Amino acid sequence: MPGHRRTRSTLTASAAAAVLVLTGCTGEDSPENRVGDAASAVESAASRAGDSVASATAEADRRFDDITGGLDAKSDVRLGRPATGRDDRTTVEVTVRNTAGSAKSFAVQINFTRANGDLLDTAVVKVDGVPAAGERSATARSNRSLDGDVRAEVARAVRY
């Protein structure tokens, strides 16, 4: 997964800088100790970021596995512009259009990415009771704080 490597590299560099600044103020014995501590902290931070995305993706898979008899509805989904909420999480409005002859529910997986396609997070939003030939909106929210230029894309959508 090349996108994860770039995200991990960015997180690694940020964490390394923060650790170096912090350890530089503690009066540690030698530069070697500080570099070793920084490398360890960077590896840990990168691992947690990767684990977070993997966990969110696994949860999305579980939620879609629970749906039976669904039809692909990706073309019936529109997204608004991603924004940062008061809790520093990225949100995006998800609007679904029901082209069926009766009320239906939708499950939509939203991937939050960088402009270059690096996956930052994923979320699933359910939109229940969309009337026949009608539309309904909901808000998808990232599982954690995301920084920088965050984009949103529909990874998959099911009408059931």
Beta strands, then each sheet from edge to edge (+ up, - down):
strand 1: 71-72
strand 2: 77-79
strand 3: 83-84
strand 4: 89-97
strand 5: 104-113
strand 6: 119-130
strand 7: 135-145
strand 8: 151-159
sheet 1: 1+ 8- 5+ 6-
sheet 2: 2+ 4- 3+
sheet 3: 2+ 4- 7+
end
